[in-house]
Amino acid sequence: MARVFIMTSRRRYAVLIVVSLALALISLDNTIVNVALPQLQEELAATTSELQWVVDAYSVMFAGTLLLAGALGDRFGRRRALMIGLVVFGAASAAGGMASSVEVLIACRAVMGIGGAFIMPATLSILAQAFTNRGERAKAIGIWAAVAGAAVGLGPIVGGALLERFSWSSVFWVNPPLVVLALIATWFIVPESKDPARPRLDLVGAALSTVGLVALVMTVVEVPDQGITAVTVSLAATAVVALTCFVLWERHVAHPLLPMNLFGQSLFRVAIVSVGLVYFALMGVMFFLPQYLQLVQGFSPLQSGFGVLPGALGLFSASLVSPALAARWGARTIVVSGLLLVSVGLVSATGLTTSSAYAHVGLSLGLMGLGLGLVLPQATNGILSSVPQQKSGLGSAVNDGMGELGGSFGVAILGSIVAVFYRNAIDADLAAAGDAIAGVPTSTIDAVRESLASAALIMRQLPDSDAEMLRSATGSAFVSGMGWAFALGAAIACAGAVYAWLSFPRQMVAVAE
């Protein structure tokens, strides 16, 4: 016999704590692995491309299976989806901690992505079911967003602390105990909920969306590194064809996986754009700023983890107050103000140099974090307010999918700008050096041109005087590229603010149930 949960106020907030724990688990994993990449490269003899796939395999499978996972949660039970996701995520984490080759580790990360795709939308859709009052739900989503942002910021700190005492596998072994705790808490505290209509599952739509989204994310990941090749063109073509067929199918099927009429709502459109922009800025900056702190400023992995803390604290605190501010001044004002704050923070960061005081870094990150924290709860609430409550799993999946796509584009676009300007500046420095580097092996020159991280490995093998000269040249080149990336990010955030001002409804009204 099914257990009956009486949803008192105390139980609702207990549910919030449980789903926040599950959310923190997968949000932490988004950044904790990055800190371990140098050790992985040494101990598993991984190439730069393989290291990239250790990170990207998770994103590819996460984004590709989100819509299906959200729909399965709506139909068969959101609590059940959460627990399945936790089991898959925990088992894959344990397998990753025992991996003896980089190929096995990449496979484990892909499976972790599938587990995460079940966990993340389930956490948000469970909140939507537990908090039916609009005001209380807005506050709960604010806390949800705060936890997500804080966990992303804490990832490098936790990773750095573990690596100070243990091997790279510790960043995977930290997950299983937390998974067990989350499973027990979910079993005893979280009530089951599902769509009472139990509509037929749109298997064709699920297949098309999965293929299309996986191909799209793989294209975004591969093009900056591989360029325009037969493989990347094939991936892009697959994404276009599959997603086009998905849209056409969804417009005519009786029970669509993603109803296309949602895109006719201005609130839905501007909300998903805002979520995408938030994660574009967040993940793009988190990709290369730790490199700046470690490889240019000379911070240790743990120090660089603490170095990004102002951004996490800003996001956390602003997410908590965003619902109250929106209740007073309107969601549109808060979203626009948040995007403008992000833009100001990014503009401030364009002034960073190889010798900038950390206060400059902290101020820029703090402004960005405050802006992101203002936007995320309002955009997330906007998406959930656009879908019927019984379809909250779908709404949550759309929210998380746009976040993942935005983050992937942020890393790809901003990372590519840094790489292009870095290589151009290094080529100019190498040309100016002339005879001074005539005896340097070609392999060394190629490694220096490839990336700042590769140059750092080379510098360990050089005499101090040569290493210092190279450190100065590569640092300046990287900072130049970073400045242009920040400038583009600022322009995009500012354009997003204008779009939000023109499109965001003055009053956010939930759709009829």
N, C-alpha and C positions, 0 to 999 in steps of 0.2 A: 504494500500500500504506500502511495506517495506521501511524503511528509508535507504537512501544511505549514507555511511560513506566514506569520502575522506581521505585515509590513508596518511596524511602528516607526516612529522617528528615530529611535535608537538603532533599530535594525537597518534602516536605510543608510545611516552613516557608517554602520559596521560593514555593509556591502560596499560603500565607497572606499573604505580602508582596504578591503580585500582586493578589489579590482585595481586600486592604485598600486598595490604590491605587485600584481601581475604586470601592470603597465610599466612600472619602474624596472622590472626585470628585463623586458625586451628593449626599452629605451636605453638603459645602461649599456646593453650589448651593441648598440649602434656605434658607440665611440670607444668602448673599452678595448676592442680588438686592435684598433689603430696603433695604440701605444706599444703593442707587442710585435709589430711588424719587423722592426730591426732584428730582434732575437729570432723570429721565425726565419728570416732570410739566412741567418748564420747557421742555425741548428738543423733546418730542413733543406738547406741549399736551394732555396726558392729563388726564381727569377723575379724581376720587377713585374712582369706580366702575371705571374702566378700569385704574387702578393696582392695585386690588384683584384684578382678573382677571389681571393680569400675574403675580401671585403664585399665585392660586388655580387657574389653568388647568393648571398643572403637577400640583397635588395631585389635581384631579378626574380627569385621565387616568391618573395614576399609580395611584390607588386602584382605579379602574374596571377596569384591565387586569391587575392583579397576579395574580389567580387563574389567568387564562388563560395568562399568561406563565410562571408556575411550572409549570403542567401541560405546556406546550409544551417547556419545558426538560427535564422528566422524560422525555418521550416521544422527543424528537428530539436531545437532547444539551444538557447544562448549559453546557459550554464554548462551544458554538455559540450558545446563547441569550445568553451574556455578550458575545460578540463582536458579535452583531447589535445588542444594546442599546447597546454603545459606539459603533458606527457611527451609529446613529440619533441618539443623544444628541449626539455630536460635530457631525454635519451640521446638526442643528437649532440648536445653540449658535452655529455660524458664521453661519447664516442670521439668527439673532436679533441678532448683532453688527452686521449690515448692514441691519437693519430701518429703514425710513424713516417708518413709521407705527406707532401703538400697536396697531392691529388686527393687523398682520403680526407684531408682537412677541408678542402673546397667542397667535396660532396657533403660533408657534415654541415657545413655552413648553409648549403642549399636546403637541406632538410630542416635546419633551424628556421630558415625563412618561411617555409610552409607552416611550421608550428606557430611562428609569430603572426602569420596571416590569419590564423584562427583566434589567437589571443587578443590582438589589439582591437578589432571591431567588436568582439564580444564584450570587452570591458566597457566600451562606450555605450553599446546598445543595452547592456544590463543597467547602466546608470539611467538611461532614458526610461526604462521600465520602472525602476525603483523610485525615481523622482518625477512624478507626474505634474506637480505644481511648477509653473513656469519659472517663478522666482527661485525656488529651491533648486530646480534643475540647472539654472544658469550658474548658481553658486557651486554646485557639484561639478559642472563642466570646468569652471574656473580652477577648482582644486585638481581635477584630472589633468588639465593643461599644465598647471604648475608642477605637478609630479613629473610629467613627461619632459618638460624643459630642464628641471633640476637633475633628473637622471642622466640626460644627455650631457650636461655639464660635469656631472660627477664621474662619468665614465673614465675620462683620462686620469682623474685623481685616484680612483680605485685601482685602475690598471697600473698606474705608476707605482703605487704602494705595494701591490702584489709582486711586481717585477723587481722591486728592491730586495725581496727576500726569496722569491720563488722563480721557477722557469715560466716560459710563455704559456704552458698548459694551464697555469693557475687562473688565467682569464676565462677559461672554459669550465673549470671545476668549481668556480664560484657560483655557477648557475644551479646545478642539481639540488643542493640543500634549500635554496630559495624556492625552487619549483615544488619540492615536497611540502614546504610550509604553505605555499599558495594553494596547493591541491587540498590539503586538510581544511584550510580556512574556507575555501570555496564550497566544499562538501557540506560543512556544517552551517554556513552563514548565508550563502547566496541562493535565492530561490530560482527555480526553473521558470522560463517564460519562452513562448513561441508565438508565431502568427496563428491565431485561432482558425483562419481560413485554410491553412496548410495547402497553398497553391502548388500545382504541379511544378517541379523543378525544371527550369529552362536549360536543358543539357546542351543544346546547340549554342545558345548564347554563352553559357559557361565556357565551352570549348573555344569559341571564337575570341572571347575576351581574354582568356588565359594565353592563347597563342599570340594574340595581338599585343598584349601588355608585356609579355616576356620578350618578344621581338623588339618592341619599342625601347625598353630599358636596356637590352643588350646593345642596341644601336647607339644609344646615348653613351653607354659605357665604352664601347669599342672605338667609335669614330675619333675621339680625341687622341687615342693612342695609336691606332692603326691607320687612320686617314680613310680616304675613299678607296676601298678595295672591293673585289668581287664579293667578299664575305659581308662587309658592312652594307653594301648596296642591296644584297639579298635579304639581309635582316630588315632593312628599312622598307623594302618592297613587301615583305611578309607582314610587317606591322601595319602598313597602309591598307593592304588588301583585307587582312583579318579584321581590323577595326572598322573599315568601311562596311564589310559584310555584317559585322556585329550590329552596327547602327541600323542598317536596312532590315535585319532580322527582328531587332527589338521593336521597330515601329509597327510590325504587323503580327507578331506572335501574341497569343491570347494572354499569357502570363509571363511578361518579360522579366529578365533578370534585372535590367535597369530601365525603368520606364523613361522614354525619351521626352515625355511631356514635362519632366522635372526641369529640363533646360529652358523651358518657356517661362520659368519663374525668375525674375530678376534677382531675388534674394539668393536662390540656389546658385546662379551663375557667379555673382560677385563673391559669394562665400567660398566657393571652390577655388576661385582665382586667388583670393586672399590667403587661404590655407597653402596653396602652392607657392606663393611668394614668401610666406613665413619660412617654409622649409628650404626654399631656394637660398635664402640668405643664411639661415642657420647652418645647414649642412655644408654649403659652399665655404663659409668662413671657417667652420670647424675642420675642414679638410686641410687648408694650408696655413692657418694661423699657428697651430702647434709646431709646424715645421719652422716657421719664423722664430718662435720662442726657443726651440731646441737648437736649430742649426745655424741661426744667425745671432741670436742673443746669448746662446750658450747655456740655456736652462737644461736641467736634468728632466727626464720624463715626468717625475713626480712634481717638480717645480712648474713645468709647463701645464700640468693638470690643474694645479692651483692657479696658474696664470689666467686660465679661461673662466675662473670662478665668478668674476664680476658679471659676465654675461648670463651665467646660470642663475645667480642671485637676482639679477634684474628681471629675468623672465619669470622666475618663481614668484617674486613679490608682486609684479604687475599683473600676473594671471589671477592672483587672489583678489585684487581690488578691481579688476576689470568689470565684473558683473555689477558691482555697486556704482561704479562710474557710468556704466552704460544705462543703468536705471535712472540716473540723474540727468545725463546729457544726451542719451541716445546712442545706440550701437554704431550708427554711421560716424558720429563725431569721434568715438573712441577708436574705431578701425582706422580712420583717416589719420588721426593724431599718432597712432602707433606706427603706421607705415612711414609717416614723416620723421618720427624719431629714429626709425631704422635707417632712413636715408641720411639723417644728420650724423649718426654714429659712423656710417660707412664713409661719409665725406671726411670726418675727423680722422679716420684710419688711413686715408690717402696720404696724410702727412707723416706717416711712420718712416723712420730711417733705420739704418743698421745700428745706430747708437741711441735710439729714442729711449727716454726714461720709461719705466714700466707704467708710471701714472698715466701716460698718454694711451698706452694699450688698454689699461683698465677702464679709463673714461670712455673710450670708443666702444669697448665691449659692453659696458654698463648701459650706455644709451641704446645700443642695438637690442640688448636683452629686455630693457623696459618696453621698447616698441613692440617686439615680438610677443611679449606677455600680454600687452593690451589687445593685440589683434586676435591671437589664437582662440581664446574662449568665445569671442563674439562670432568669428567665422565658423567655428565648430557648431555652436548653438544655431547659427543660421542654416547650416546644412540639415541638422536634425529637425529644425522647425519647418523644413520644406518637404519632409516626407511623413506619411502617416506613421503613428507610433508603432503599429504592428510591423512596419518595415524598418524599424530602427537599426537592425543589423545591416541592411543595405546602405542606409545613410551613413552609418559608421564606417563601412567599407569604402564608400566614396571619399569620405573625409581622410581616411588613412591612405587610400590610394593616391589621392592628390598630393598628400604630404610626401609620400615616397617618390612620386614622379618629380615633384618640385625639388626635393633634395638631390635626386639623380641629375637633374638638369643643372642645379647649382654647382655640384662637384664637377660635372663635365665642362660647363661653359666657363665658370670662373677659374677652374683648374687649368683649362686650355689656354686662357689668356695669360695666366702666370707663366705657363710653360713656354708659350710663344715669345713673350717679351724676355724671359730669362735666356732662352737660346740666342735671340738676336743680340742681347747685351753681351753674352759670353763670347759670341763669335767676333764682335767688335773688339773686345778685350784681347782675345787670342791673336787677332790680326795686328793689333797695336804692339803686342809683345814681341813679335817678329823672331829675331835670333835667340831671344832669351828662352824660348821653349822649343828650339830646333831639335834638341836631343830628347824631348819627352815622347814616350811611345804613343803611337796612334790610338791604342786601346785606352790609354789614360785620358787622352783628349776627348775621345768619344764618350767615356763615362762622365767626364765633367760636363759635357754638353747635354747629356741625357736628362739630368735632374740635379737639384741641390742635394738630395739624399745620396745619390751615387757619388757626387763630388766629395761629400763628407767622408765616405768610406775610403776614397783615394787619399784624402788629406791625412788620415791616420798613418799612412805608409810613407809619408814624405818628411824630409827634414823640417825643423821648426820654421826656418825662414821661408822656405817654399810653401809650406802649409799656410802660413800667415798671409802671404801674398795671394794665394788661391782663395783663402777664406774671405778676404776683403773683396775680391772680384766677384765671386759667386754670390756673396751676401748682397752686394749692391745690385747685381742683376736680378736676384729674386725679389728684392724689395721694389724694384722698378715694375716688375710684372704684377706684384701684389697691389701696388697703387692703382694700376689701370683696372684690375679686377674689382677693387673696392669702388672705383668711380662708376663702372658699369652697373654694379649692384645698387649703388645709390640712385642712379638714373631710373633703373627698373622699379625700385621701391617708390620713388616719387611718382612715376607714371601709374603705379598701382594705387597710390593715394588719390590721384585725380579720378581714376576709374571708380574707385569706391565712393567718392563724394558724389559722382554723377549717377551711380547705379544702386547704391545701398538704400533700401527703404528707410524712411525716417522712423517708422515704427515696425518692429519685428513681430509678426503675428504668426503663430503656429497654424499649420494646415489642419483641416478637419480630420478627426480620427477616422 
